[in-house]
Amino acid sequence: MAENLTVARPYAKAAFDFAVEQNNLDKWQNFLEAMSIACSDRYYLDHLKLESNSKLAANSLISLLKDLVDENQINFINLIGENNRFDVVPQIYEEFVELRQQHDKVLSCQLICARPFSKTEIDSLKDKLSIKHNCKINLEVKIDPTIVGGAILKIGDSVIDASVKTSLENLATALR
């Protein structure tokens, strides 16, 4: 997957820069999301790969997305097809969304907790994260009773693990 991300990044950056230049971020994000959904389907992706040439594969995707695409997006699909990169389209979309969040000063975080937190606790956490990172916070909350207690906070590539489960595992390791 790391290789796909490396391949996807320049495509995402080019699409993002063009969308910013054209003041068309929403349209491009919607287009890339639709393209990602199509290329995430294993059977459709196999269909694209089995086309006799890249132009036919690109035309198949263009036909599928005909109500969403303009001339520039058709060119983008053709470029993806010429380089046989339909398999990295989901990563292109993910990278585009990350670039958009950075542009819009939004940080996506995930809170994993053993029990539901109150709205006040979640709002307080979002406020503190917003101040610390100087941006708007999108916080996804997941309940996972297996962590026993405490919480795990994922912010980008960082993980703050204050779960009881991890503390007990660390204690068990130390006692061996």
PyMOL CGO cylinders between C-alpha atoms (Angstrom):
from pymol import cmd
from pymol.cgo import CYLINDER

trace = [
    CYLINDER, 0.00, 0.00, 0.00, 2.87, 2.38, 0.64, 0.3, 1, 1, 1, 1, 1, 1,
    CYLINDER, 2.87, 2.38, 0.64, 3.86, 2.04, -3.02, 0.3, 1, 1, 1, 1, 1, 1,
    CYLINDER, 3.86, 2.04, -3.02, 0.31, 2.93, -4.10, 0.3, 1, 1, 1, 1, 1, 1,
    CYLINDER, 0.31, 2.93, -4.10, 0.44, 6.00, -1.88, 0.3, 1, 1, 1, 1, 1, 1,
    CYLINDER, 0.44, 6.00, -1.88, 3.74, 7.08, -3.44, 0.3, 1, 1, 1, 1, 1, 1,
    CYLINDER, 3.74, 7.08, -3.44, 2.25, 6.70, -6.91, 0.3, 1, 1, 1, 1, 1, 1,
    CYLINDER, 2.25, 6.70, -6.91, -1.03, 8.40, -5.93, 0.3, 1, 1, 1, 1, 1, 1,
    CYLINDER, -1.03, 8.40, -5.93, 0.44, 11.48, -4.29, 0.3, 1, 1, 1, 1, 1, 1,
    CYLINDER, 0.44, 11.48, -4.29, 1.54, 13.37, -7.47, 0.3, 1, 1, 1, 1, 1, 1,
    CYLINDER, 1.54, 13.37, -7.47, -1.84, 12.73, -9.14, 0.3, 1, 1, 1, 1, 1, 1,
    CYLINDER, -1.84, 12.73, -9.14, -3.67, 13.97, -6.06, 0.3, 1, 1, 1, 1, 1, 1,
    CYLINDER, -3.67, 13.97, -6.06, -1.44, 17.04, -5.80, 0.3, 1, 1, 1, 1, 1, 1,
    CYLINDER, -1.44, 17.04, -5.80, -1.93, 17.90, -9.48, 0.3, 1, 1, 1, 1, 1, 1,
    CYLINDER, -1.93, 17.90, -9.48, -5.71, 17.48, -9.21, 0.3, 1, 1, 1, 1, 1, 1,
    CYLINDER, -5.71, 17.48, -9.21, -5.78, 19.51, -6.00, 0.3, 1, 1, 1, 1, 1, 1,
    CYLINDER, -5.78, 19.51, -6.00, -3.66, 22.35, -7.38, 0.3, 1, 1, 1, 1, 1, 1,
    CYLINDER, -3.66, 22.35, -7.38, -5.81, 22.51, -10.49, 0.3, 1, 1, 1, 1, 1, 1,
    CYLINDER, -5.81, 22.51, -10.49, -9.02, 22.48, -8.41, 0.3, 1, 1, 1, 1, 1, 1,
    CYLINDER, -9.02, 22.48, -8.41, -7.71, 25.32, -6.24, 0.3, 1, 1, 1, 1, 1, 1,
    CYLINDER, -7.71, 25.32, -6.24, -6.64, 27.30, -9.31, 0.3, 1, 1, 1, 1, 1, 1,
    CYLINDER, -6.64, 27.30, -9.31, -10.12, 26.83, -10.84, 0.3, 1, 1, 1, 1, 1, 1,
    CYLINDER, -10.12, 26.83, -10.84, -11.86, 27.42, -7.48, 0.3, 1, 1, 1, 1, 1, 1,
    CYLINDER, -11.86, 27.42, -7.48, -13.56, 24.07, -7.95, 0.3, 1, 1, 1, 1, 1, 1,
    CYLINDER, -13.56, 24.07, -7.95, -12.57, 21.98, -4.91, 0.3, 1, 1, 1, 1, 1, 1,
    CYLINDER, -12.57, 21.98, -4.91, -16.04, 20.55, -4.24, 0.3, 1, 1, 1, 1, 1, 1,
    CYLINDER, -16.04, 20.55, -4.24, -16.56, 19.43, -7.83, 0.3, 1, 1, 1, 1, 1, 1,
    CYLINDER, -16.56, 19.43, -7.83, -13.16, 17.73, -7.99, 0.3, 1, 1, 1, 1, 1, 1,
    CYLINDER, -13.16, 17.73, -7.99, -13.61, 16.08, -4.60, 0.3, 1, 1, 1, 1, 1, 1,
    CYLINDER, -13.61, 16.08, -4.60, -17.00, 14.71, -5.66, 0.3, 1, 1, 1, 1, 1, 1,
    CYLINDER, -17.00, 14.71, -5.66, -15.56, 13.52, -8.97, 0.3, 1, 1, 1, 1, 1, 1,
    CYLINDER, -15.56, 13.52, -8.97, -12.60, 11.78, -7.30, 0.3, 1, 1, 1, 1, 1, 1,
    CYLINDER, -12.60, 11.78, -7.30, -14.89, 10.21, -4.72, 0.3, 1, 1, 1, 1, 1, 1,
    CYLINDER, -14.89, 10.21, -4.72, -17.10, 8.75, -7.46, 0.3, 1, 1, 1, 1, 1, 1,
    CYLINDER, -17.10, 8.75, -7.46, -14.04, 7.58, -9.35, 0.3, 1, 1, 1, 1, 1, 1,
    CYLINDER, -14.04, 7.58, -9.35, -12.68, 6.02, -6.15, 0.3, 1, 1, 1, 1, 1, 1,
    CYLINDER, -12.68, 6.02, -6.15, -15.91, 4.17, -5.48, 0.3, 1, 1, 1, 1, 1, 1,
    CYLINDER, -15.91, 4.17, -5.48, -15.91, 2.77, -9.02, 0.3, 1, 1, 1, 1, 1, 1,
    CYLINDER, -15.91, 2.77, -9.02, -12.26, 1.74, -8.87, 0.3, 1, 1, 1, 1, 1, 1,
    CYLINDER, -12.26, 1.74, -8.87, -12.67, 0.22, -5.40, 0.3, 1, 1, 1, 1, 1, 1,
    CYLINDER, -12.67, 0.22, -5.40, -15.07, -2.31, -6.84, 0.3, 1, 1, 1, 1, 1, 1,
    CYLINDER, -15.07, -2.31, -6.84, -12.91, -5.35, -7.57, 0.3, 1, 1, 1, 1, 1, 1,
    CYLINDER, -12.91, -5.35, -7.57, -15.05, -6.49, -10.49, 0.3, 1, 1, 1, 1, 1, 1,
    CYLINDER, -15.05, -6.49, -10.49, -15.13, -3.08, -12.16, 0.3, 1, 1, 1, 1, 1, 1,
    CYLINDER, -15.13, -3.08, -12.16, -11.38, -2.67, -11.64, 0.3, 1, 1, 1, 1, 1, 1,
    CYLINDER, -11.38, -2.67, -11.64, -10.83, -6.08, -13.25, 0.3, 1, 1, 1, 1, 1, 1,
    CYLINDER, -10.83, -6.08, -13.25, -13.03, -4.96, -16.16, 0.3, 1, 1, 1, 1, 1, 1,
    CYLINDER, -13.03, -4.96, -16.16, -10.86, -1.85, -16.63, 0.3, 1, 1, 1, 1, 1, 1,
    CYLINDER, -10.86, -1.85, -16.63, -7.65, -3.88, -16.49, 0.3, 1, 1, 1, 1, 1, 1,
    CYLINDER, -7.65, -3.88, -16.49, -8.98, -6.41, -19.01, 0.3, 1, 1, 1, 1, 1, 1,
    CYLINDER, -8.98, -6.41, -19.01, -9.89, -3.80, -21.63, 0.3, 1, 1, 1, 1, 1, 1,
    CYLINDER, -9.89, -3.80, -21.63, -7.80, -4.30, -24.78, 0.3, 1, 1, 1, 1, 1, 1,
    CYLINDER, -7.80, -4.30, -24.78, -6.18, -0.86, -24.43, 0.3, 1, 1, 1, 1, 1, 1,
    CYLINDER, -6.18, -0.86, -24.43, -5.98, 2.02, -21.98, 0.3, 1, 1, 1, 1, 1, 1,
    CYLINDER, -5.98, 2.02, -21.98, -8.19, 4.30, -24.10, 0.3, 1, 1, 1, 1, 1, 1,
    CYLINDER, -8.19, 4.30, -24.10, -11.08, 1.81, -23.95, 0.3, 1, 1, 1, 1, 1, 1,
    CYLINDER, -11.08, 1.81, -23.95, -10.62, 1.45, -20.19, 0.3, 1, 1, 1, 1, 1, 1,
    CYLINDER, -10.62, 1.45, -20.19, -10.64, 5.23, -19.74, 0.3, 1, 1, 1, 1, 1, 1,
    CYLINDER, -10.64, 5.23, -19.74, -13.71, 5.55, -21.97, 0.3, 1, 1, 1, 1, 1, 1,
    CYLINDER, -13.71, 5.55, -21.97, -15.50, 2.95, -19.87, 0.3, 1, 1, 1, 1, 1, 1,
    CYLINDER, -15.50, 2.95, -19.87, -14.89, 5.00, -16.71, 0.3, 1, 1, 1, 1, 1, 1,
    CYLINDER, -14.89, 5.00, -16.71, -15.79, 8.25, -18.49, 0.3, 1, 1, 1, 1, 1, 1,
    CYLINDER, -15.79, 8.25, -18.49, -19.03, 6.66, -19.63, 0.3, 1, 1, 1, 1, 1, 1,
    CYLINDER, -19.03, 6.66, -19.63, -19.81, 5.53, -16.09, 0.3, 1, 1, 1, 1, 1, 1,
    CYLINDER, -19.81, 5.53, -16.09, -19.17, 9.02, -14.68, 0.3, 1, 1, 1, 1, 1, 1,
    CYLINDER, -19.17, 9.02, -14.68, -20.57, 10.95, -17.66, 0.3, 1, 1, 1, 1, 1, 1,
    CYLINDER, -20.57, 10.95, -17.66, -22.87, 13.15, -15.55, 0.3, 1, 1, 1, 1, 1, 1,
    CYLINDER, -22.87, 13.15, -15.55, -20.02, 14.21, -13.25, 0.3, 1, 1, 1, 1, 1, 1,
    CYLINDER, -20.02, 14.21, -13.25, -17.12, 14.93, -15.59, 0.3, 1, 1, 1, 1, 1, 1,
    CYLINDER, -17.12, 14.93, -15.59, -16.02, 17.97, -17.52, 0.3, 1, 1, 1, 1, 1, 1,
    CYLINDER, -16.02, 17.97, -17.52, -13.27, 18.16, -20.13, 0.3, 1, 1, 1, 1, 1, 1,
    CYLINDER, -13.27, 18.16, -20.13, -10.48, 18.53, -17.56, 0.3, 1, 1, 1, 1, 1, 1,
    CYLINDER, -10.48, 18.53, -17.56, -11.69, 15.55, -15.58, 0.3, 1, 1, 1, 1, 1, 1,
    CYLINDER, -11.69, 15.55, -15.58, -11.93, 13.50, -18.78, 0.3, 1, 1, 1, 1, 1, 1,
    CYLINDER, -11.93, 13.50, -18.78, -8.28, 14.41, -19.41, 0.3, 1, 1, 1, 1, 1, 1,
    CYLINDER, -8.28, 14.41, -19.41, -7.46, 13.28, -15.86, 0.3, 1, 1, 1, 1, 1, 1,
    CYLINDER, -7.46, 13.28, -15.86, -9.17, 9.92, -16.41, 0.3, 1, 1, 1, 1, 1, 1,
    CYLINDER, -9.17, 9.92, -16.41, -7.32, 9.52, -19.72, 0.3, 1, 1, 1, 1, 1, 1,
    CYLINDER, -7.32, 9.52, -19.72, -4.01, 10.22, -17.97, 0.3, 1, 1, 1, 1, 1, 1,
    CYLINDER, -4.01, 10.22, -17.97, -4.79, 7.66, -15.26, 0.3, 1, 1, 1, 1, 1, 1,
    CYLINDER, -4.79, 7.66, -15.26, -5.69, 5.17, -18.02, 0.3, 1, 1, 1, 1, 1, 1,
    CYLINDER, -5.69, 5.17, -18.02, -2.56, 5.84, -20.11, 0.3, 1, 1, 1, 1, 1, 1,
    CYLINDER, -2.56, 5.84, -20.11, -0.43, 5.07, -17.07, 0.3, 1, 1, 1, 1, 1, 1,
    CYLINDER, -0.43, 5.07, -17.07, -2.55, 2.07, -15.99, 0.3, 1, 1, 1, 1, 1, 1,
    CYLINDER, -2.55, 2.07, -15.99, -3.12, 3.56, -12.55, 0.3, 1, 1, 1, 1, 1, 1,
    CYLINDER, -3.12, 3.56, -12.55, -6.81, 2.78, -11.99, 0.3, 1, 1, 1, 1, 1, 1,
    CYLINDER, -6.81, 2.78, -11.99, -5.81, 0.67, -8.96, 0.3, 1, 1, 1, 1, 1, 1,
    CYLINDER, -5.81, 0.67, -8.96, -4.46, 3.73, -7.11, 0.3, 1, 1, 1, 1, 1, 1,
    CYLINDER, -4.46, 3.73, -7.11, -7.54, 5.92, -7.61, 0.3, 1, 1, 1, 1, 1, 1,
    CYLINDER, -7.54, 5.92, -7.61, -8.81, 5.29, -4.03, 0.3, 1, 1, 1, 1, 1, 1,
    CYLINDER, -8.81, 5.29, -4.03, -5.46, 6.52, -2.67, 0.3, 1, 1, 1, 1, 1, 1,
    CYLINDER, -5.46, 6.52, -2.67, -5.58, 9.52, -5.02, 0.3, 1, 1, 1, 1, 1, 1,
    CYLINDER, -5.58, 9.52, -5.02, -8.95, 10.41, -3.50, 0.3, 1, 1, 1, 1, 1, 1,
    CYLINDER, -8.95, 10.41, -3.50, -7.66, 9.94, 0.08, 0.3, 1, 1, 1, 1, 1, 1,
    CYLINDER, -7.66, 9.94, 0.08, -4.64, 12.14, -0.63, 0.3, 1, 1, 1, 1, 1, 1,
    CYLINDER, -4.64, 12.14, -0.63, -6.86, 14.78, -2.25, 0.3, 1, 1, 1, 1, 1, 1,
    CYLINDER, -6.86, 14.78, -2.25, -9.06, 14.84, 0.88, 0.3, 1, 1, 1, 1, 1, 1,
    CYLINDER, -9.06, 14.84, 0.88, -5.96, 15.23, 3.08, 0.3, 1, 1, 1, 1, 1, 1,
    CYLINDER, -5.96, 15.23, 3.08, -4.71, 18.12, 0.95, 0.3, 1, 1, 1, 1, 1, 1,
    CYLINDER, -4.71, 18.12, 0.95, -8.17, 19.70, 1.13, 0.3, 1, 1, 1, 1, 1, 1,
    CYLINDER, -8.17, 19.70, 1.13, -8.24, 19.38, 4.90, 0.3, 1, 1, 1, 1, 1, 1,
    CYLINDER, -8.24, 19.38, 4.90, -4.83, 21.03, 5.17, 0.3, 1, 1, 1, 1, 1, 1,
    CYLINDER, -4.83, 21.03, 5.17, -5.99, 23.79, 2.83, 0.3, 1, 1, 1, 1, 1, 1,
    CYLINDER, -5.99, 23.79, 2.83, -9.18, 24.31, 4.83, 0.3, 1, 1, 1, 1, 1, 1,
    CYLINDER, -9.18, 24.31, 4.83, -7.26, 23.99, 8.12, 0.3, 1, 1, 1, 1, 1, 1,
    CYLINDER, -7.26, 23.99, 8.12, -9.15, 20.90, 9.25, 0.3, 1, 1, 1, 1, 1, 1,
    CYLINDER, -9.15, 20.90, 9.25, -7.62, 18.01, 11.19, 0.3, 1, 1, 1, 1, 1, 1,
    CYLINDER, -7.62, 18.01, 11.19, -9.32, 14.61, 11.35, 0.3, 1, 1, 1, 1, 1, 1,
    CYLINDER, -9.32, 14.61, 11.35, -8.89, 12.73, 14.60, 0.3, 1, 1, 1, 1, 1, 1,
    CYLINDER, -8.89, 12.73, 14.60, -10.25, 9.49, 16.00, 0.3, 1, 1, 1, 1, 1, 1,
    CYLINDER, -10.25, 9.49, 16.00, -11.16, 8.87, 19.64, 0.3, 1, 1, 1, 1, 1, 1,
    CYLINDER, -11.16, 8.87, 19.64, -11.54, 5.24, 20.67, 0.3, 1, 1, 1, 1, 1, 1,
    CYLINDER, -11.54, 5.24, 20.67, -13.05, 4.80, 24.11, 0.3, 1, 1, 1, 1, 1, 1,
    CYLINDER, -13.05, 4.80, 24.11, -14.53, 1.99, 26.21, 0.3, 1, 1, 1, 1, 1, 1,
    CYLINDER, -14.53, 1.99, 26.21, -17.68, 3.93, 27.02, 0.3, 1, 1, 1, 1, 1, 1,
    CYLINDER, -17.68, 3.93, 27.02, -19.51, 6.82, 25.37, 0.3, 1, 1, 1, 1, 1, 1,
    CYLINDER, -19.51, 6.82, 25.37, -18.24, 10.26, 26.33, 0.3, 1, 1, 1, 1, 1, 1,
    CYLINDER, -18.24, 10.26, 26.33, -20.66, 13.08, 27.02, 0.3, 1, 1, 1, 1, 1, 1,
    CYLINDER, -20.66, 13.08, 27.02, -21.13, 15.84, 24.47, 0.3, 1, 1, 1, 1, 1, 1,
    CYLINDER, -21.13, 15.84, 24.47, -19.47, 18.25, 26.93, 0.3, 1, 1, 1, 1, 1, 1,
    CYLINDER, -19.47, 18.25, 26.93, -16.38, 16.02, 27.23, 0.3, 1, 1, 1, 1, 1, 1,
    CYLINDER, -16.38, 16.02, 27.23, -16.11, 15.64, 23.45, 0.3, 1, 1, 1, 1, 1, 1,
    CYLINDER, -16.11, 15.64, 23.45, -16.60, 19.37, 22.86, 0.3, 1, 1, 1, 1, 1, 1,
    CYLINDER, -16.60, 19.37, 22.86, -13.93, 20.13, 25.47, 0.3, 1, 1, 1, 1, 1, 1,
    CYLINDER, -13.93, 20.13, 25.47, -11.49, 17.73, 23.77, 0.3, 1, 1, 1, 1, 1, 1,
    CYLINDER, -11.49, 17.73, 23.77, -12.22, 19.22, 20.35, 0.3, 1, 1, 1, 1, 1, 1,
    CYLINDER, -12.22, 19.22, 20.35, -11.70, 22.75, 21.70, 0.3, 1, 1, 1, 1, 1, 1,
    CYLINDER, -11.70, 22.75, 21.70, -8.35, 21.84, 23.27, 0.3, 1, 1, 1, 1, 1, 1,
    CYLINDER, -8.35, 21.84, 23.27, -7.17, 20.06, 20.11, 0.3, 1, 1, 1, 1, 1, 1,
    CYLINDER, -7.17, 20.06, 20.11, -8.33, 22.99, 18.00, 0.3, 1, 1, 1, 1, 1, 1,
    CYLINDER, -8.33, 22.99, 18.00, -6.30, 25.42, 20.09, 0.3, 1, 1, 1, 1, 1, 1,
    CYLINDER, -6.30, 25.42, 20.09, -3.23, 23.16, 20.14, 0.3, 1, 1, 1, 1, 1, 1,
    CYLINDER, -3.23, 23.16, 20.14, -3.24, 22.49, 16.38, 0.3, 1, 1, 1, 1, 1, 1,
    CYLINDER, -3.24, 22.49, 16.38, -4.67, 25.87, 15.33, 0.3, 1, 1, 1, 1, 1, 1,
    CYLINDER, -4.67, 25.87, 15.33, -7.36, 24.36, 13.11, 0.3, 1, 1, 1, 1, 1, 1,
    CYLINDER, -7.36, 24.36, 13.11, -10.88, 22.97, 13.03, 0.3, 1, 1, 1, 1, 1, 1,
    CYLINDER, -10.88, 22.97, 13.03, -11.18, 19.42, 14.37, 0.3, 1, 1, 1, 1, 1, 1,
    CYLINDER, -11.18, 19.42, 14.37, -13.24, 16.60, 12.87, 0.3, 1, 1, 1, 1, 1, 1,
    CYLINDER, -13.24, 16.60, 12.87, -13.48, 14.02, 15.63, 0.3, 1, 1, 1, 1, 1, 1,
    CYLINDER, -13.48, 14.02, 15.63, -14.71, 10.51, 14.93, 0.3, 1, 1, 1, 1, 1, 1,
    CYLINDER, -14.71, 10.51, 14.93, -15.70, 8.66, 18.12, 0.3, 1, 1, 1, 1, 1, 1,
    CYLINDER, -15.70, 8.66, 18.12, -15.64, 4.86, 18.25, 0.3, 1, 1, 1, 1, 1, 1,
    CYLINDER, -15.64, 4.86, 18.25, -16.71, 2.73, 21.18, 0.3, 1, 1, 1, 1, 1, 1,
    CYLINDER, -16.71, 2.73, 21.18, -14.51, -0.31, 21.83, 0.3, 1, 1, 1, 1, 1, 1,
    CYLINDER, -14.51, -0.31, 21.83, -15.24, -2.09, 25.11, 0.3, 1, 1, 1, 1, 1, 1,
    CYLINDER, -15.24, -2.09, 25.11, -12.13, -4.28, 24.67, 0.3, 1, 1, 1, 1, 1, 1,
    CYLINDER, -12.13, -4.28, 24.67, -9.87, -1.41, 25.75, 0.3, 1, 1, 1, 1, 1, 1,
    CYLINDER, -9.87, -1.41, 25.75, -11.51, -1.79, 29.21, 0.3, 1, 1, 1, 1, 1, 1,
    CYLINDER, -11.51, -1.79, 29.21, -11.20, 1.88, 30.16, 0.3, 1, 1, 1, 1, 1, 1,
    CYLINDER, -11.20, 1.88, 30.16, -9.44, 5.08, 29.23, 0.3, 1, 1, 1, 1, 1, 1,
    CYLINDER, -9.44, 5.08, 29.23, -9.12, 6.14, 25.60, 0.3, 1, 1, 1, 1, 1, 1,
    CYLINDER, -9.12, 6.14, 25.60, -6.94, 6.09, 22.49, 0.3, 1, 1, 1, 1, 1, 1,
    CYLINDER, -6.94, 6.09, 22.49, -6.61, 9.30, 20.50, 0.3, 1, 1, 1, 1, 1, 1,
    CYLINDER, -6.61, 9.30, 20.50, -5.33, 9.15, 16.92, 0.3, 1, 1, 1, 1, 1, 1,
    CYLINDER, -5.33, 9.15, 16.92, -4.26, 12.46, 15.39, 0.3, 1, 1, 1, 1, 1, 1,
    CYLINDER, -4.26, 12.46, 15.39, -2.76, 12.04, 11.95, 0.3, 1, 1, 1, 1, 1, 1,
    CYLINDER, -2.76, 12.04, 11.95, 0.22, 9.72, 12.39, 0.3, 1, 1, 1, 1, 1, 1,
    CYLINDER, 0.22, 9.72, 12.39, 0.33, 10.21, 16.17, 0.3, 1, 1, 1, 1, 1, 1,
    CYLINDER, 0.33, 10.21, 16.17, -1.37, 7.91, 18.66, 0.3, 1, 1, 1, 1, 1, 1,
    CYLINDER, -1.37, 7.91, 18.66, -1.93, 8.70, 22.32, 0.3, 1, 1, 1, 1, 1, 1,
    CYLINDER, -1.93, 8.70, 22.32, -2.85, 5.44, 24.01, 0.3, 1, 1, 1, 1, 1, 1,
    CYLINDER, -2.85, 5.44, 24.01, -4.20, 5.91, 27.53, 0.3, 1, 1, 1, 1, 1, 1,
    CYLINDER, -4.20, 5.91, 27.53, -6.24, 2.71, 27.54, 0.3, 1, 1, 1, 1, 1, 1,
    CYLINDER, -6.24, 2.71, 27.54, -6.40, 0.35, 30.49, 0.3, 1, 1, 1, 1, 1, 1,
    CYLINDER, -6.40, 0.35, 30.49, -5.80, -2.59, 28.13, 0.3, 1, 1, 1, 1, 1, 1,
    CYLINDER, -5.80, -2.59, 28.13, -2.45, -1.19, 26.95, 0.3, 1, 1, 1, 1, 1, 1,
    CYLINDER, -2.45, -1.19, 26.95, -1.44, -0.29, 30.52, 0.3, 1, 1, 1, 1, 1, 1,
    CYLINDER, -1.44, -0.29, 30.52, -2.15, -3.87, 31.63, 0.3, 1, 1, 1, 1, 1, 1,
    CYLINDER, -2.15, -3.87, 31.63, -0.24, -5.29, 28.66, 0.3, 1, 1, 1, 1, 1, 1,
    CYLINDER, -0.24, -5.29, 28.66, 2.74, -3.05, 29.49, 0.3, 1, 1, 1, 1, 1, 1,
    CYLINDER, 2.74, -3.05, 29.49, 2.59, -4.13, 33.14, 0.3, 1, 1, 1, 1, 1, 1,
    CYLINDER, 2.59, -4.13, 33.14, 2.48, -7.81, 32.13, 0.3, 1, 1, 1, 1, 1, 1,
    CYLINDER, 2.48, -7.81, 32.13, 5.49, -7.32, 29.86, 0.3, 1, 1, 1, 1, 1, 1,
    CYLINDER, 5.49, -7.32, 29.86, 7.42, -5.56, 32.64, 0.3, 1, 1, 1, 1, 1, 1,
    CYLINDER, 7.42, -5.56, 32.64, 6.70, -8.37, 35.09, 0.3, 1, 1, 1, 1, 1, 1,
    CYLINDER, 6.70, -8.37, 35.09, 8.07, -11.11, 32.79, 0.3, 1, 1, 1, 1, 1, 1,
]
cmd.load_cgo(trace, "trace")
